[in-house]
Amino acid sequence: MNTKIIIFTLTVFLTGNICGQGNEDLFTRLQGISNHGVDFFNVDGIEITSRKLDVEFSAKNCAKRFPQLKIKEKELTTSDSLLDFRNYYVYKSQEEPQNLFENEAYYFVESPDKKLIAFTFASINKNDKEFERNFIKLVCNNSIPDSVYNSVEIDSINFAGRKIQLGKNCRWMGINNVQCPYNGQMNWSVHKNLEDAAATVNNQFVSVISRKGGKIVSDTTVNVIFEGTETTARKVVYKFTGARSLLLKMEGSNQLIVYLVAVAVRNNFVSCVMSYWTSDDINPSGLPTLLDQVMELK
């Protein structure tokens, strides 16, 4: 066999293996929910949505058929030339608060079966176009495995590779965001490295303290065991003030306890924000039942 052909064949084979391995790694971190024709995803602290419609790819349809995205037809002037599909691309970034950039990337793509798919990628202080392109290709080629998706009706969660039974009393507040009335709430993301997990937790902390209508009562570091690993958590006591404080007091409490953790768990890197009201049902452990599922105070 010609030497050039051998080298070319090996290159294609190795490249295919690398891409496949990369996607398999992505799928271990990726979680999704499909609801009323919209797919929602979470990975690496990035919130993603995609929706497919059986309409022609055109700027007019992009703006008209997805009004919830608030993208006007006159904004659709740019495309990503590195994507394998016809597309329009819009990028928006807003600094709020200082040094905290809320980034949103919008793609309108013509799929291989000539349908129109709209994508949004929302993140804080990051923007990875290579990741976005790869993810769009996976969706357009129907390559997202069923194992990624969770049921809309929640009874258990896949928490960084461990199934946790919660029963029927909890609800999704978003992807990887679970609330159990009177038993706490937590949101988490699985990352490709610990640095990204720590940055995500820090960004969420800045977002919490920057909110109007409240103040931090205390901000400390505590020793915990999180999913079997000894680590530290940032503990914040946040008190709402003003009119909202009065309404919350009528419901039970105007003080929120927040724990923030970034740690390696079962070969995964997890960012997790856990919270509960001081009026919630607190167990002898010092935590409500949902938080007890993943963390122990030392």
C-alpha positions as CSV (number, residue, x, y, z in Angstrom):
1,M,0.0,0.0,0.0
2,N,1.2,3.5,-0.8
3,T,2.9,5.2,2.2
4,K,0.9,8.3,1.8
5,I,-2.4,6.3,1.8
6,I,-1.3,4.5,5.0
7,I,-0.5,7.8,6.8
8,F,-3.8,9.3,5.6
9,T,-5.8,6.3,6.8
10,L,-4.1,6.3,10.2
11,T,-4.7,10.1,10.5
12,V,-8.4,9.7,9.8
13,F,-8.6,6.7,12.2
14,L,-6.9,8.5,15.0
15,T,-8.8,11.7,14.5
16,G,-12.0,9.8,14.6
17,N,-11.0,8.1,17.8
18,I,-10.0,11.4,19.5
19,C,-13.3,13.0,18.5
20,G,-15.2,10.0,19.7
21,Q,-13.4,10.0,23.0
22,G,-14.0,13.7,23.4
23,N,-17.7,13.3,22.9
24,E,-17.9,10.4,25.3
25,D,-16.3,12.5,27.9
26,L,-18.7,15.3,27.1
27,F,-21.7,12.9,27.5
28,T,-20.6,11.9,31.0
29,R,-20.9,15.6,32.0
30,L,-23.9,16.6,29.9
31,Q,-27.4,16.5,31.4
32,G,-30.6,17.3,29.5
33,I,-34.4,17.5,29.6
34,S,-36.8,17.6,26.7
35,N,-40.0,19.4,27.3
36,H,-42.7,20.6,24.8
37,G,-40.3,20.5,21.8
38,V,-37.5,22.3,23.6
39,D,-34.3,20.6,24.7
40,F,-32.5,22.0,27.7
41,F,-28.9,21.1,28.6
42,N,-26.3,21.8,31.2
43,V,-22.6,21.2,31.1
44,D,-19.4,23.0,32.3
45,G,-21.6,25.7,33.8
46,I,-23.2,26.4,30.4
47,E,-27.0,26.5,30.0
48,I,-28.0,25.4,26.5
49,T,-31.3,25.2,24.7
50,S,-32.3,23.9,21.3
51,R,-35.6,23.9,19.4
52,K,-36.3,22.4,16.0
53,L,-39.1,23.6,13.7
54,D,-40.2,22.3,10.3
55,V,-39.8,25.6,8.5
56,E,-37.5,27.0,5.9
57,F,-34.2,28.4,6.9
58,S,-34.4,32.2,6.4
59,A,-33.7,35.3,8.5
60,K,-37.4,36.1,8.5
61,N,-38.3,32.7,10.0
62,C,-35.4,32.9,12.5
63,A,-36.8,36.1,14.0
64,K,-40.5,35.4,13.6
65,R,-40.6,31.7,14.7
66,F,-38.5,32.2,17.9
67,P,-39.9,35.4,19.4
68,Q,-38.9,34.4,22.9
69,L,-35.3,34.9,21.9
70,K,-35.9,38.5,21.0
71,I,-33.6,38.5,18.0
72,K,-34.7,40.9,15.3
73,E,-34.3,40.1,11.6
74,K,-31.9,43.1,11.1
75,E,-29.5,41.5,13.6
76,L,-29.1,38.4,11.5
77,T,-26.2,39.5,9.3
78,T,-23.4,37.3,10.5
79,S,-22.7,33.6,10.2
80,D,-20.1,31.2,11.5
81,S,-18.1,30.0,8.5
82,L,-16.6,27.1,10.4
83,L,-20.0,25.4,10.9
84,D,-20.9,22.7,8.4
85,F,-24.5,24.1,8.1
86,R,-26.1,27.3,6.8
87,N,-26.5,29.5,9.9
88,Y,-26.9,32.9,11.5
89,Y,-24.9,33.8,14.6
90,V,-25.6,36.5,17.2
91,Y,-23.5,37.2,20.3
92,K,-24.4,39.4,23.2
93,S,-22.5,40.1,26.4
94,Q,-23.6,42.2,29.4
95,E,-21.5,43.2,32.4
96,E,-23.6,42.9,35.5
97,P,-22.2,43.4,38.1
98,Q,-18.7,44.6,37.6
99,N,-16.4,41.9,36.1
100,L,-19.2,39.5,35.8
101,F,-20.1,39.1,32.1
102,E,-23.3,37.3,31.2
103,N,-22.7,35.9,27.7
104,E,-25.3,34.6,25.3
105,A,-24.6,33.1,21.9
106,Y,-27.5,32.5,19.5
107,Y,-27.3,30.2,16.5
108,F,-30.0,29.6,13.8
109,V,-29.0,26.6,11.8
110,E,-30.4,24.7,8.8
111,S,-30.3,21.0,9.8
112,P,-29.4,18.2,7.3
113,D,-33.1,17.4,6.9
114,K,-33.8,21.1,6.0
115,K,-35.4,22.0,9.3
116,L,-34.6,25.2,11.3
117,I,-33.0,24.8,14.7
118,A,-32.4,27.6,17.2
119,F,-29.6,27.3,19.8
120,T,-28.8,29.4,22.8
121,F,-25.6,29.1,24.9
122,A,-25.7,31.1,28.1
123,S,-22.7,31.3,30.4
124,I,-20.8,33.6,32.8
125,N,-17.3,34.9,32.0
126,K,-16.7,32.3,29.3
127,N,-17.3,31.9,25.6
128,D,-16.1,28.8,23.8
129,K,-17.1,28.8,20.1
130,E,-15.3,25.5,19.4
131,F,-17.5,23.8,22.0
132,E,-20.6,25.5,20.6
133,R,-19.8,24.3,17.0
134,N,-19.2,20.7,18.2
135,F,-22.4,20.7,20.2
136,I,-24.5,22.0,17.3
137,K,-23.1,19.3,15.1
138,L,-24.0,16.6,17.6
139,V,-27.6,17.9,17.8
140,C,-28.0,18.4,14.1
141,N,-26.7,14.8,13.5
142,N,-28.9,13.4,16.2
143,S,-25.8,12.2,18.1
144,I,-26.9,13.1,21.7
145,P,-27.5,9.8,23.5
146,D,-30.8,9.1,25.3
147,S,-28.8,8.5,28.5
148,V,-28.2,12.2,28.8
149,Y,-31.9,13.0,29.2
150,N,-33.8,13.2,32.5
151,S,-37.5,12.7,33.0
152,V,-39.6,15.9,33.4
153,E,-41.4,14.3,36.3
154,I,-38.6,14.0,38.8
155,D,-38.2,11.1,41.2
156,S,-34.4,10.8,41.1
157,I,-31.4,12.7,39.8
158,N,-28.1,11.7,38.2
159,F,-25.6,13.6,40.5
160,A,-22.2,13.4,38.9
161,G,-22.6,9.7,38.1
162,R,-24.6,8.7,41.2
163,K,-28.3,8.1,41.2
164,I,-30.1,9.8,44.1
165,Q,-33.7,8.9,44.9
166,L,-35.7,12.0,45.8
167,G,-39.3,10.8,45.6
168,K,-42.2,12.8,44.1
169,N,-42.0,15.9,46.2
170,C,-39.2,17.7,44.3
171,R,-39.2,19.7,41.1
172,W,-36.9,20.9,38.4
173,M,-36.1,24.6,38.5
174,G,-33.8,24.2,35.6
175,I,-31.3,21.7,34.3
176,N,-29.3,20.3,37.3
177,N,-31.4,22.6,39.5
178,V,-33.6,20.8,42.0
179,Q,-35.9,22.3,44.6
180,C,-37.6,20.2,47.4
181,P,-40.1,22.4,49.3
182,Y,-39.0,22.9,52.9
183,N,-36.0,20.6,52.2
184,G,-33.6,22.8,50.3
185,Q,-32.5,23.5,46.8
186,M,-29.3,22.8,44.9
187,N,-27.9,23.4,41.4
188,W,-24.8,21.8,40.0
189,S,-22.7,21.4,36.9
190,V,-20.1,18.8,35.9
191,H,-16.9,20.3,34.4
192,K,-13.9,19.1,32.5
193,N,-11.5,20.4,35.2
194,L,-11.4,21.7,38.7
195,E,-10.4,25.2,37.7
196,D,-13.5,25.6,35.6
197,A,-15.7,24.3,38.5
198,A,-14.1,26.7,41.0
199,A,-14.5,29.7,38.6
200,T,-18.2,28.8,38.1
201,V,-18.8,28.7,41.9
202,N,-17.0,32.0,42.3
203,N,-19.1,33.6,39.6
204,Q,-22.3,32.3,41.2
205,F,-21.1,33.8,44.6
206,V,-20.6,37.2,42.9
207,S,-24.0,37.0,41.4
208,V,-25.6,36.3,44.7
209,I,-24.0,39.1,46.6
210,S,-24.7,41.6,43.8
211,R,-28.4,41.2,44.0
212,K,-30.4,44.2,45.1
213,G,-32.8,43.9,48.0
214,G,-30.6,42.0,50.4
215,K,-27.3,41.9,52.3
216,I,-24.8,39.3,53.5
217,V,-25.0,38.6,57.2
218,S,-21.9,36.4,57.3
219,D,-19.4,34.8,54.8
220,T,-17.3,32.0,56.2
221,T,-15.5,28.8,55.1
222,V,-16.5,25.5,56.8
223,N,-15.2,22.0,56.6
224,V,-17.5,19.4,55.0
225,I,-17.6,16.0,53.5
226,F,-19.1,16.3,50.0
227,E,-19.9,13.1,48.2
228,G,-17.4,11.3,50.4
229,T,-14.6,13.7,49.9
230,E,-13.3,16.0,52.7
231,T,-13.2,19.6,51.4
232,T,-14.3,23.1,52.3
233,A,-17.4,25.0,51.5
234,R,-18.2,28.6,51.4
235,K,-21.1,29.4,53.7
236,V,-23.1,32.6,53.1
237,V,-26.0,33.8,55.2
238,Y,-28.0,36.2,53.0
239,K,-30.8,38.3,54.4
240,F,-33.4,39.9,52.2
241,T,-34.5,43.5,53.0
242,G,-37.3,45.9,52.1
243,A,-40.7,44.9,50.8
244,R,-39.5,41.5,49.7
245,S,-38.3,40.8,53.1
246,L,-41.7,41.4,54.6
247,L,-43.4,39.1,52.0
248,L,-40.8,36.3,52.7
249,K,-41.3,36.7,56.5
250,M,-45.0,36.1,56.0
251,E,-44.1,32.9,54.2
252,G,-41.6,31.8,56.9
253,S,-38.2,33.3,56.6
254,N,-36.2,36.2,54.9
255,Q,-32.8,34.5,55.5
256,L,-31.2,32.2,53.1
257,I,-28.3,29.9,53.9
258,V,-26.1,29.2,50.9
259,Y,-23.2,26.7,50.6
260,L,-20.8,26.8,47.6
261,V,-18.5,23.9,46.7
262,A,-16.1,23.0,43.9
263,V,-14.5,19.5,44.2
264,A,-13.5,16.4,42.4
265,V,-16.2,13.6,42.7
266,R,-15.8,10.1,41.2
267,N,-13.4,11.4,38.4
268,N,-15.8,14.3,37.8
269,F,-15.3,17.9,38.7
270,V,-18.4,19.4,40.3
271,S,-19.6,22.9,41.1
272,C,-22.5,23.0,43.4
273,V,-24.6,25.7,45.1
274,M,-26.9,24.5,47.9
275,S,-29.4,26.6,49.8
276,Y,-32.3,26.6,52.2
277,W,-34.4,29.0,54.2
278,T,-33.9,29.1,57.9
279,S,-37.6,28.2,58.3
280,D,-37.1,24.9,56.3
281,D,-37.1,21.5,58.0
282,I,-33.6,21.1,59.4
283,N,-32.4,17.6,60.4
284,P,-30.2,16.9,63.4
285,S,-27.3,17.0,61.0
286,G,-27.8,20.7,60.6
287,L,-29.0,20.5,57.0
288,P,-32.3,19.9,55.3
289,T,-32.9,16.5,53.6
290,L,-31.9,17.5,50.1
291,L,-28.5,18.8,51.2
292,D,-28.0,15.8,53.4
293,Q,-28.0,13.6,50.3
294,V,-24.7,15.1,49.1
295,M,-23.0,16.9,52.0
296,E,-22.1,16.3,55.7
297,L,-21.0,19.1,58.1
298,K,-17.9,18.3,60.1
